[in-house]
């Protein structure tokens, strides 16, 4: 058969043929471009290496550059949103109440916490409108908690899809964070009703909840990428994560006001207030709840007499805590929130991208 009828065959012959004038054996299918006396496989007279370069082909196991990876993610935005919407709808299709469980789940959690900590244990420590305070904290923290837990298993749960199709693997953690964002939007609608029923007025501060939740979403995306890689490599991580999240919940002021704590070392309270979950909860509370803005420590000029009155009138609801010293300066909370979101996104993206070629193996 002539070379014209078999364009993919090298002109050196089949397996074990010797290169003319070199005496070396050419391995079948090997691209030997650049070697003296060695001819490459060809397609219509063009070397395969040149053919691949001309058509933009690259090895499937090669990690793309950062910019190329970001471009591929942007091109698949429609896939990410469609995948998230489909998963969100399918999540509760077998339940009789259907999508209503998206709202009932965090609402029932808040009801249990209110019964235990607000009614039975009286842990409210004089916080005005404790029901709205608690529900806001539970809803906001639940957004981050569910994003962490769902993304920690996304690679293992999507192995058939990963092995069948070529796409940026970061699309999967992003899609799962979008699922939680869609559920958070429904939770916010319920929260607005609760806030109004408990006597909170509608103010322009409510608009600040939007950038606060957007920053939290960026933070969740970065952390979701980070835990997705850990979960892909450590099978036991998804078992440990719920315990870590429960500890984080108790340290983030979901059930109580961190500024009302009384520790000997002030830096402990400062660290608790500046942890990212507590920051996003505080920003949303300050946006939605006027009672929170007026009663938190540092919201009024310091007055030692009124601050002492607050401590003696517990557990009655009062606003005297506002006259006590703050621990972390609330004027800088937005800067800290932006910093946490940026740090999580940068670290999480690069940590996930670096292992792009390892997902789906083994």
KOLBA-891680 format. One record per residue (C-alpha): x, z, y; residue in one letter. Coordinates in nm, 3 decimals, decimal comma. Last residue first. Layout:
// KOLBA-891680
@xx: X | zz: Z | yy: Y | res: A
...
***
This chain:
// KOLBA-891680
@xx: -0,776 | zz: 4,104 | yy: 0,607 | res: X
@xx: -0,819 | zz: 3,890 | yy: 0,918 | res: X
@xx: -1,120 | zz: 3,863 | yy: 1,146 | res: X
@xx: -0,945 | zz: 3,982 | yy: 1,459 | res: X
@xx: -0,567 | zz: 3,945 | yy: 1,447 | res: X
@xx: -0,528 | zz: 3,641 | yy: 1,678 | res: X
@xx: -0,679 | zz: 3,817 | yy: 1,980 | res: X
@xx: -0,457 | zz: 4,124 | yy: 1,949 | res: X
@xx: -0,307 | zz: 4,099 | yy: 2,300 | res: X
@xx: -0,648 | zz: 4,010 | yy: 2,444 | res: X
@xx: -0,796 | zz: 4,349 | yy: 2,352 | res: X
@xx: -0,524 | zz: 4,557 | yy: 2,520 | res: X
@xx: -0,514 | zz: 4,317 | yy: 2,815 | res: X
@xx: -0,888 | zz: 4,344 | yy: 2,872 | res: X
@xx: -0,912 | zz: 4,720 | yy: 2,821 | res: X
@xx: -0,623 | zz: 4,800 | yy: 3,055 | res: X
@xx: -0,752 | zz: 4,577 | yy: 3,335 | res: X
@xx: -1,121 | zz: 4,668 | yy: 3,298 | res: X
@xx: -1,061 | zz: 5,043 | yy: 3,258 | res: X
@xx: -0,831 | zz: 5,059 | yy: 3,561 | res: X
@xx: -1,069 | zz: 4,860 | yy: 3,782 | res: X
@xx: -1,372 | zz: 5,073 | yy: 3,687 | res: X
@xx: -1,182 | zz: 5,402 | yy: 3,723 | res: X
@xx: -1,050 | zz: 5,298 | yy: 4,066 | res: X
@xx: -1,391 | zz: 5,192 | yy: 4,192 | res: X
@xx: -1,538 | zz: 5,528 | yy: 4,086 | res: X
@xx: -1,248 | zz: 5,716 | yy: 4,249 | res: X
@xx: -1,303 | zz: 5,528 | yy: 4,574 | res: X
@xx: -1,676 | zz: 5,598 | yy: 4,561 | res: X
@xx: -1,614 | zz: 5,970 | yy: 4,505 | res: X
@xx: -1,387 | zz: 5,997 | yy: 4,809 | res: X
@xx: -1,635 | zz: 6,164 | yy: 5,047 | res: X
@xx: -1,734 | zz: 6,401 | yy: 4,767 | res: X
@xx: -1,402 | zz: 6,590 | yy: 4,805 | res: X
@xx: -1,331 | zz: 6,751 | yy: 4,467 | res: X
@xx: -1,385 | zz: 7,129 | yy: 4,471 | res: X
@xx: -1,652 | zz: 7,173 | yy: 4,735 | res: X
@xx: -1,674 | zz: 7,491 | yy: 4,940 | res: X
@xx: -2,012 | zz: 7,663 | yy: 4,958 | res: X
@xx: -2,282 | zz: 7,587 | yy: 5,219 | res: X
@xx: -2,462 | zz: 7,338 | yy: 4,990 | res: X
@xx: -2,497 | zz: 7,617 | yy: 4,733 | res: X
@xx: -2,757 | zz: 7,769 | yy: 4,968 | res: X
@xx: -3,012 | zz: 7,505 | yy: 4,871 | res: X
@xx: -3,239 | zz: 7,716 | yy: 4,656 | res: X
@xx: -3,418 | zz: 7,718 | yy: 4,321 | res: X
@xx: -3,431 | zz: 8,064 | yy: 4,173 | res: X
@xx: -3,183 | zz: 8,136 | yy: 3,890 | res: X
@xx: -2,999 | zz: 8,265 | yy: 4,085 | res: X
@xx: -3,066 | zz: 8,440 | yy: 4,417 | res: X
@xx: -2,741 | zz: 8,637 | yy: 4,429 | res: X
@xx: -2,508 | zz: 8,337 | yy: 4,399 | res: X
@xx: -2,695 | zz: 8,141 | yy: 4,664 | res: X
@xx: -2,679 | zz: 8,435 | yy: 4,902 | res: X
@xx: -2,300 | zz: 8,438 | yy: 4,871 | res: X
@xx: -2,287 | zz: 8,078 | yy: 4,992 | res: X
@xx: -2,520 | zz: 8,166 | yy: 5,279 | res: X
@xx: -2,284 | zz: 8,440 | yy: 5,400 | res: X
@xx: -1,967 | zz: 8,231 | yy: 5,352 | res: X
@xx: -2,093 | zz: 7,935 | yy: 5,551 | res: X
@xx: -1,908 | zz: 7,606 | yy: 5,492 | res: X
@xx: -2,058 | zz: 7,306 | yy: 5,670 | res: X
@xx: -2,324 | zz: 7,134 | yy: 5,455 | res: X
@xx: -2,289 | zz: 6,883 | yy: 5,168 | res: X
@xx: -1,991 | zz: 7,078 | yy: 5,038 | res: X
@xx: -2,159 | zz: 7,209 | yy: 4,724 | res: X
@xx: -2,463 | zz: 7,007 | yy: 4,621 | res: X
@xx: -2,801 | zz: 7,108 | yy: 4,758 | res: X
@xx: -2,895 | zz: 6,842 | yy: 5,011 | res: X
@xx: -2,779 | zz: 6,536 | yy: 4,817 | res: X
@xx: -2,927 | zz: 6,670 | yy: 4,494 | res: X
@xx: -3,268 | zz: 6,740 | yy: 4,652 | res: X
@xx: -3,265 | zz: 6,386 | yy: 4,794 | res: X
@xx: -3,244 | zz: 6,250 | yy: 4,442 | res: X
@xx: -3,195 | zz: 5,877 | yy: 4,373 | res: X
@xx: -2,866 | zz: 5,798 | yy: 4,547 | res: X
@xx: -2,701 | zz: 6,138 | yy: 4,503 | res: X
@xx: -2,803 | zz: 6,134 | yy: 4,138 | res: X
@xx: -2,664 | zz: 5,782 | yy: 4,090 | res: X
@xx: -2,332 | zz: 5,879 | yy: 4,247 | res: X
@xx: -2,314 | zz: 6,205 | yy: 4,051 | res: X
@xx: -2,375 | zz: 6,033 | yy: 3,718 | res: X
@xx: -2,112 | zz: 5,769 | yy: 3,797 | res: X
@xx: -1,858 | zz: 6,039 | yy: 3,885 | res: X
@xx: -1,938 | zz: 6,259 | yy: 3,585 | res: X
@xx: -1,879 | zz: 5,969 | yy: 3,344 | res: X
@xx: -1,554 | zz: 5,877 | yy: 3,519 | res: X
@xx: -1,389 | zz: 6,223 | yy: 3,515 | res: X
@xx: -1,349 | zz: 6,333 | yy: 3,875 | res: X
@xx: -1,592 | zz: 6,627 | yy: 3,865 | res: X
@xx: -1,440 | zz: 6,770 | yy: 3,547 | res: X
@xx: -1,087 | zz: 6,741 | yy: 3,687 | res: X
@xx: -1,192 | zz: 6,920 | yy: 4,006 | res: X
@xx: -1,363 | zz: 7,193 | yy: 3,804 | res: X
@xx: -1,041 | zz: 7,260 | yy: 3,613 | res: X
@xx: -0,835 | zz: 7,239 | yy: 3,935 | res: X
@xx: -1,023 | zz: 7,539 | yy: 4,075 | res: X
@xx: -0,865 | zz: 7,777 | yy: 3,826 | res: X
@xx: -1,065 | zz: 8,100 | yy: 3,803 | res: X
@xx: -1,374 | zz: 7,905 | yy: 3,712 | res: X
@xx: -1,719 | zz: 7,940 | yy: 3,867 | res: X
@xx: -1,942 | zz: 7,643 | yy: 3,794 | res: X
@xx: -2,197 | zz: 7,533 | yy: 4,054 | res: X
@xx: -1,998 | zz: 7,217 | yy: 4,142 | res: X
@xx: -2,031 | zz: 7,105 | yy: 3,779 | res: X
@xx: -2,409 | zz: 7,103 | yy: 3,804 | res: X
@xx: -2,569 | zz: 7,135 | yy: 3,462 | res: X
@xx: -2,700 | zz: 6,931 | yy: 3,169 | res: X
@xx: -2,524 | zz: 6,598 | yy: 3,231 | res: X
@xx: -2,234 | zz: 6,767 | yy: 3,409 | res: X
@xx: -1,964 | zz: 6,555 | yy: 3,248 | res: X
@xx: -1,792 | zz: 6,802 | yy: 3,013 | res: X
@xx: -2,091 | zz: 6,850 | yy: 2,781 | res: X
@xx: -2,135 | zz: 6,473 | yy: 2,751 | res: X
@xx: -1,763 | zz: 6,417 | yy: 2,686 | res: X
@xx: -1,783 | zz: 6,655 | yy: 2,390 | res: X
@xx: -2,077 | zz: 6,459 | yy: 2,254 | res: X
@xx: -1,887 | zz: 6,132 | yy: 2,306 | res: X
@xx: -1,588 | zz: 6,261 | yy: 2,109 | res: X
@xx: -1,815 | zz: 6,368 | yy: 1,825 | res: X
@xx: -1,987 | zz: 6,027 | yy: 1,823 | res: X
@xx: -1,642 | zz: 5,854 | yy: 1,819 | res: X
@xx: -1,506 | zz: 6,012 | yy: 1,501 | res: X
@xx: -1,708 | zz: 5,806 | yy: 1,254 | res: X
@xx: -1,650 | zz: 5,482 | yy: 1,446 | res: X
@xx: -1,276 | zz: 5,554 | yy: 1,442 | res: X
@xx: -1,260 | zz: 5,586 | yy: 1,062 | res: X
@xx: -1,218 | zz: 5,212 | yy: 1,003 | res: X
@xx: -0,914 | zz: 5,190 | yy: 1,227 | res: X
@xx: -0,800 | zz: 4,837 | yy: 1,320 | res: X
@xx: -1,125 | zz: 4,676 | yy: 1,434 | res: X
@xx: -1,246 | zz: 5,006 | yy: 1,581 | res: X
@xx: -0,932 | zz: 5,031 | yy: 1,794 | res: X
@xx: -0,979 | zz: 4,673 | yy: 1,916 | res: X
@xx: -1,344 | zz: 4,732 | yy: 2,002 | res: X
@xx: -1,252 | zz: 5,067 | yy: 2,163 | res: X
@xx: -1,049 | zz: 4,893 | yy: 2,434 | res: X
@xx: -1,291 | zz: 4,605 | yy: 2,491 | res: X
@xx: -1,576 | zz: 4,854 | yy: 2,530 | res: X
@xx: -1,366 | zz: 5,064 | yy: 2,768 | res: X
@xx: -1,322 | zz: 4,766 | yy: 2,999 | res: X
@xx: -1,684 | zz: 4,658 | yy: 2,971 | res: X
@xx: -1,810 | zz: 5,013 | yy: 3,020 | res: X
@xx: -1,608 | zz: 5,053 | yy: 3,340 | res: X
@xx: -1,746 | zz: 4,724 | yy: 3,471 | res: X
@xx: -2,097 | zz: 4,846 | yy: 3,388 | res: X
@xx: -2,030 | zz: 5,178 | yy: 3,561 | res: X
@xx: -1,924 | zz: 4,991 | yy: 3,872 | res: X
@xx: -2,246 | zz: 4,790 | yy: 3,856 | res: X
@xx: -2,444 | zz: 5,112 | yy: 3,807 | res: X
@xx: -2,295 | zz: 5,266 | yy: 4,123 | res: X
@xx: -2,340 | zz: 4,938 | yy: 4,312 | res: X
@xx: -2,715 | zz: 4,947 | yy: 4,232 | res: X
@xx: -2,769 | zz: 5,323 | yy: 4,278 | res: X
@xx: -2,668 | zz: 5,286 | yy: 4,642 | res: X
@xx: -3,000 | zz: 5,110 | yy: 4,710 | res: X
@xx: -3,182 | zz: 5,439 | yy: 4,644 | res: X
@xx: -3,009 | zz: 5,583 | yy: 4,951 | res: X
@xx: -3,257 | zz: 5,382 | yy: 5,159 | res: X
@xx: -3,513 | zz: 5,651 | yy: 5,087 | res: X
@xx: -3,814 | zz: 5,697 | yy: 4,858 | res: X
@xx: -3,907 | zz: 6,065 | yy: 4,847 | res: X
@xx: -3,854 | zz: 6,299 | yy: 4,547 | res: X
@xx: -4,166 | zz: 6,489 | yy: 4,445 | res: X
@xx: -4,133 | zz: 6,519 | yy: 4,067 | res: X
@xx: -4,369 | zz: 6,224 | yy: 4,013 | res: X
@xx: -4,146 | zz: 6,000 | yy: 4,226 | res: X
@xx: -3,832 | zz: 6,083 | yy: 4,027 | res: X
@xx: -4,015 | zz: 6,039 | yy: 3,698 | res: X
@xx: -4,147 | zz: 5,694 | yy: 3,797 | res: X
@xx: -3,803 | zz: 5,585 | yy: 3,920 | res: X
@xx: -3,648 | zz: 5,706 | yy: 3,596 | res: X
@xx: -3,884 | zz: 5,491 | yy: 3,390 | res: X
@xx: -3,773 | zz: 5,180 | yy: 3,580 | res: X
@xx: -3,413 | zz: 5,297 | yy: 3,547 | res: X
@xx: -3,455 | zz: 5,316 | yy: 3,168 | res: X
@xx: -3,569 | zz: 4,953 | yy: 3,161 | res: X
@xx: -3,257 | zz: 4,848 | yy: 3,354 | res: X
@xx: -3,045 | zz: 5,061 | yy: 3,120 | res: X
@xx: -3,178 | zz: 4,868 | yy: 2,821 | res: X
@xx: -3,058 | zz: 4,544 | yy: 2,975 | res: X
@xx: -2,722 | zz: 4,705 | yy: 3,049 | res: X
@xx: -2,694 | zz: 4,824 | yy: 2,689 | res: X
@xx: -2,739 | zz: 4,469 | yy: 2,561 | res: X
@xx: -2,492 | zz: 4,345 | yy: 2,823 | res: X
@xx: -2,235 | zz: 4,589 | yy: 2,682 | res: X
@xx: -2,298 | zz: 4,434 | yy: 2,341 | res: X
@xx: -2,242 | zz: 4,084 | yy: 2,477 | res: X
@xx: -1,914 | zz: 4,183 | yy: 2,640 | res: X
@xx: -1,792 | zz: 4,337 | yy: 2,314 | res: X
@xx: -1,871 | zz: 4,005 | yy: 2,138 | res: X
@xx: -1,739 | zz: 3,763 | yy: 2,400 | res: X
@xx: -1,399 | zz: 3,933 | yy: 2,378 | res: X
@xx: -1,345 | zz: 3,738 | yy: 2,057 | res: X
@xx: -1,292 | zz: 3,420 | yy: 2,257 | res: X
@xx: -1,440 | zz: 3,139 | yy: 2,041 | res: X
@xx: -1,354 | zz: 2,955 | yy: 1,719 | res: X
@xx: -1,636 | zz: 2,980 | yy: 1,466 | res: X
@xx: -1,673 | zz: 3,070 | yy: 1,098 | res: X
@xx: -1,431 | zz: 3,360 | yy: 1,064 | res: X
@xx: -1,557 | zz: 3,537 | yy: 1,377 | res: X
@xx: -1,923 | zz: 3,484 | yy: 1,285 | res: X
@xx: -1,876 | zz: 3,621 | yy: 0,933 | res: X
@xx: -1,670 | zz: 3,915 | yy: 1,072 | res: X
@xx: -1,934 | zz: 4,023 | yy: 1,325 | res: X
@xx: -2,002 | zz: 4,379 | yy: 1,207 | res: X
@xx: -1,631 | zz: 4,456 | yy: 1,178 | res: X
@xx: -1,562 | zz: 4,326 | yy: 1,529 | res: X
@xx: -1,864 | zz: 4,499 | yy: 1,686 | res: X
@xx: -1,794 | zz: 4,841 | yy: 1,537 | res: X
@xx: -1,651 | zz: 5,024 | yy: 1,841 | res: X
@xx: -1,860 | zz: 4,807 | yy: 2,073 | res: X
@xx: -2,185 | zz: 4,980 | yy: 1,972 | res: X
@xx: -2,049 | zz: 5,335 | yy: 2,007 | res: X
@xx: -1,884 | zz: 5,287 | yy: 2,345 | res: X
@xx: -2,175 | zz: 5,098 | yy: 2,500 | res: X
@xx: -2,421 | zz: 5,356 | yy: 2,364 | res: X
@xx: -2,229 | zz: 5,640 | yy: 2,529 | res: X
@xx: -2,185 | zz: 5,460 | yy: 2,860 | res: X
@xx: -2,556 | zz: 5,388 | yy: 2,908 | res: X
@xx: -2,650 | zz: 5,727 | yy: 2,761 | res: X
@xx: -2,451 | zz: 5,892 | yy: 3,039 | res: X
@xx: -2,670 | zz: 5,729 | yy: 3,302 | res: X
@xx: -2,997 | zz: 5,807 | yy: 3,125 | res: X
@xx: -2,906 | zz: 6,167 | yy: 3,040 | res: X
@xx: -2,782 | zz: 6,247 | yy: 3,390 | res: X
@xx: -3,089 | zz: 6,101 | yy: 3,557 | res: X
@xx: -3,319 | zz: 6,285 | yy: 3,316 | res: X
@xx: -3,145 | zz: 6,616 | yy: 3,390 | res: X
@xx: -3,163 | zz: 6,597 | yy: 3,771 | res: X
@xx: -3,521 | zz: 6,468 | yy: 3,757 | res: X
@xx: -3,617 | zz: 6,771 | yy: 3,544 | res: X
@xx: -3,400 | zz: 7,013 | yy: 3,745 | res: X
@xx: -3,588 | zz: 6,951 | yy: 4,069 | res: X
@xx: -3,373 | zz: 7,206 | yy: 4,253 | res: X
@xx: -3,069 | zz: 7,337 | yy: 4,063 | res: X
@xx: -3,081 | zz: 7,719 | yy: 4,058 | res: X
@xx: -2,857 | zz: 7,767 | yy: 3,759 | res: X
@xx: -3,037 | zz: 7,506 | yy: 3,539 | res: X
@xx: -2,915 | zz: 7,679 | yy: 3,224 | res: X
@xx: -3,248 | zz: 7,854 | yy: 3,180 | res: X
@xx: -3,187 | zz: 7,888 | yy: 2,802 | res: X
@xx: -3,541 | zz: 7,824 | yy: 2,676 | res: X
@xx: -3,694 | zz: 7,614 | yy: 2,954 | res: X
@xx: -3,410 | zz: 7,412 | yy: 3,109 | res: X
@xx: -3,149 | zz: 7,405 | yy: 2,834 | res: X
@xx: -3,364 | zz: 7,372 | yy: 2,523 | res: X
@xx: -3,682 | zz: 7,211 | yy: 2,655 | res: X
@xx: -3,500 | zz: 7,000 | yy: 2,912 | res: X
@xx: -3,249 | zz: 6,877 | yy: 2,651 | res: X
@xx: -3,528 | zz: 6,782 | yy: 2,412 | res: X
@xx: -3,719 | zz: 6,599 | yy: 2,686 | res: X
@xx: -3,405 | zz: 6,413 | yy: 2,797 | res: X
@xx: -3,349 | zz: 6,294 | yy: 2,442 | res: X
@xx: -3,713 | zz: 6,188 | yy: 2,418 | res: X
@xx: -3,674 | zz: 5,983 | yy: 2,736 | res: X
@xx: -3,348 | zz: 5,828 | yy: 2,615 | res: X
@xx: -3,523 | zz: 5,706 | yy: 2,297 | res: X
@xx: -3,865 | zz: 5,629 | yy: 2,449 | res: X
@xx: -3,736 | zz: 5,364 | yy: 2,688 | res: X
@xx: -3,570 | zz: 5,127 | yy: 2,443 | res: X
@xx: -3,827 | zz: 5,244 | yy: 2,189 | res: X
@xx: -4,092 | zz: 5,055 | yy: 2,385 | res: X
@xx: -3,926 | zz: 4,734 | yy: 2,269 | res: X
@xx: -4,119 | zz: 4,751 | yy: 1,940 | res: X
@xx: -4,373 | zz: 5,031 | yy: 1,906 | res: X
@xx: -4,445 | zz: 4,927 | yy: 1,547 | res: X
@xx: -4,075 | zz: 4,911 | yy: 1,460 | res: X
@xx: -3,950 | zz: 4,606 | yy: 1,266 | res: X
@xx: -3,879 | zz: 4,405 | yy: 1,583 | res: X
@xx: -3,677 | zz: 4,688 | yy: 1,739 | res: X
@xx: -3,327 | zz: 4,541 | yy: 1,748 | res: X
@xx: -3,441 | zz: 4,180 | yy: 1,736 | res: X
@xx: -3,523 | zz: 4,168 | yy: 2,107 | res: X
@xx: -3,193 | zz: 4,323 | yy: 2,210 | res: X
@xx: -2,998 | zz: 4,107 | yy: 1,969 | res: X
@xx: -3,156 | zz: 3,791 | yy: 2,112 | res: X
@xx: -3,097 | zz: 3,904 | yy: 2,471 | res: X
@xx: -2,732 | zz: 3,990 | yy: 2,405 | res: X
@xx: -2,664 | zz: 3,661 | yy: 2,224 | res: X
@xx: -2,828 | zz: 3,464 | yy: 2,505 | res: X
@xx: -2,623 | zz: 3,652 | yy: 2,767 | res: X
@xx: -2,292 | zz: 3,605 | yy: 2,585 | res: X
@xx: -2,366 | zz: 3,241 | yy: 2,494 | res: X
@xx: -2,455 | zz: 3,155 | yy: 2,853 | res: X
@xx: -2,132 | zz: 3,317 | yy: 2,972 | res: X
@xx: -1,935 | zz: 3,106 | yy: 2,727 | res: X
@xx: -1,754 | zz: 2,894 | yy: 2,985 | res: X
@xx: -1,650 | zz: 3,212 | yy: 3,168 | res: X
@xx: -1,495 | zz: 3,351 | yy: 2,849 | res: X
@xx: -1,302 | zz: 3,028 | yy: 2,796 | res: X
@xx: -1,176 | zz: 3,044 | yy: 3,154 | res: X
@xx: -1,065 | zz: 3,405 | yy: 3,106 | res: X
@xx: -0,872 | zz: 3,305 | yy: 2,795 | res: X
@xx: -0,706 | zz: 3,013 | yy: 2,972 | res: X
@xx: -0,602 | zz: 3,244 | yy: 3,254 | res: X
@xx: -0,463 | zz: 3,506 | yy: 3,014 | res: X
@xx: -0,275 | zz: 3,253 | yy: 2,803 | res: X
@xx: -0,411 | zz: 3,162 | yy: 2,463 | res: X
@xx: -0,307 | zz: 3,346 | yy: 2,146 | res: X
@xx: -0,203 | zz: 3,099 | yy: 1,876 | res: X
@xx: -0,381 | zz: 3,115 | yy: 1,540 | res: X
@xx: -0,582 | zz: 2,798 | yy: 1,603 | res: X
@xx: -0,266 | zz: 2,597 | yy: 1,665 | res: X
@xx: -0,305 | zz: 2,382 | yy: 1,978 | res: X
@xx: -0,476 | zz: 2,053 | yy: 2,064 | res: X
@xx: -0,483 | zz: 1,927 | yy: 2,422 | res: X
@xx: -0,541 | zz: 1,563 | yy: 2,324 | res: X
@xx: -0,204 | zz: 1,433 | yy: 2,443 | res: X
@xx: -0,018 | zz: 1,737 | yy: 2,305 | res: X
@xx: -0,171 | zz: 1,696 | yy: 1,960 | res: X
@xx: -0,093 | zz: 1,323 | yy: 1,949 | res: X
@xx: 0,265 | zz: 1,390 | yy: 2,058 | res: X
@xx: 0,314 | zz: 1,634 | yy: 1,771 | res: X
@xx: 0,137 | zz: 1,400 | yy: 1,532 | res: X
@xx: 0,377 | zz: 1,114 | yy: 1,610 | res: X
@xx: 0,206 | zz: 0,795 | yy: 1,728 | res: X
@xx: 0,209 | zz: 0,474 | yy: 1,520 | res: X
@xx: -0,163 | zz: 0,474 | yy: 1,451 | res: X
@xx: -0,144 | zz: 0,839 | yy: 1,350 | res: X
@xx: 0,209 | zz: 0,935 | yy: 1,248 | res: X
@xx: 0,401 | zz: 1,178 | yy: 1,035 | res: X
@xx: 0,741 | zz: 1,249 | yy: 1,189 | res: X
@xx: 1,069 | zz: 1,066 | yy: 1,117 | res: X
@xx: 1,392 | zz: 1,245 | yy: 1,048 | res: X
@xx: 1,725 | zz: 1,073 | yy: 1,123 | res: X
@xx: 1,820 | zz: 1,324 | yy: 1,388 | res: X
@xx: 1,569 | zz: 1,607 | yy: 1,419 | res: X
@xx: 1,371 | zz: 1,618 | yy: 1,745 | res: X
@xx: 1,032 | zz: 1,594 | yy: 1,583 | res: X
@xx: 1,029 | zz: 1,729 | yy: 1,230 | res: X
@xx: 0,658 | zz: 1,795 | yy: 1,195 | res: X
@xx: 0,608 | zz: 1,902 | yy: 0,835 | res: X
@xx: 0,319 | zz: 1,749 | yy: 0,639 | res: X
@xx: 0,524 | zz: 1,703 | yy: 0,323 | res: X
@xx: 0,870 | zz: 1,860 | yy: 0,335 | res: X
@xx: 1,143 | zz: 1,604 | yy: 0,400 | res: X
@xx: 1,442 | zz: 1,628 | yy: 0,162 | res: X
@xx: 1,781 | zz: 1,569 | yy: 0,312 | res: X
@xx: 2,028 | zz: 1,284 | yy: 0,223 | res: X
@xx: 2,065 | zz: 1,191 | yy: 0,589 | res: X
@xx: 2,096 | zz: 0,809 | yy: 0,594 | res: X
@xx: 1,738 | zz: 0,744 | yy: 0,508 | res: X
@xx: 1,555 | zz: 1,070 | yy: 0,459 | res: X
@xx: 1,501 | zz: 1,149 | yy: 0,092 | res: X
@xx: 1,161 | zz: 1,158 | yy: -0,073 | res: X
@xx: 1,053 | zz: 1,480 | yy: -0,245 | res: X
@xx: 0,686 | zz: 1,434 | yy: -0,178 | res: X
@xx: 0,579 | zz: 1,093 | yy: -0,061 | res: X
@xx: 0,748 | zz: 0,811 | yy: 0,123 | res: X
@xx: 0,972 | zz: 0,799 | yy: 0,426 | res: X
@xx: 0,728 | zz: 0,591 | yy: 0,627 | res: X
@xx: 0,511 | zz: 0,896 | yy: 0,658 | res: X
@xx: 0,157 | zz: 0,860 | yy: 0,537 | res: X
@xx: -0,122 | zz: 0,919 | yy: 0,794 | res: X
@xx: -0,148 | zz: 0,546 | yy: 0,885 | res: X
@xx: -0,218 | zz: 0,428 | yy: 0,528 | res: X
@xx: -0,341 | zz: 0,066 | yy: 0,553 | res: X
@xx: -0,085 | zz: -0,029 | yy: 0,820 | res: X
@xx: 0,191 | zz: 0,146 | yy: 0,628 | res: X
@xx: 0,140 | zz: -0,091 | yy: 0,338 | res: X
@xx: 0,000 | zz: 0,000 | yy: 0,000 | res: X
***
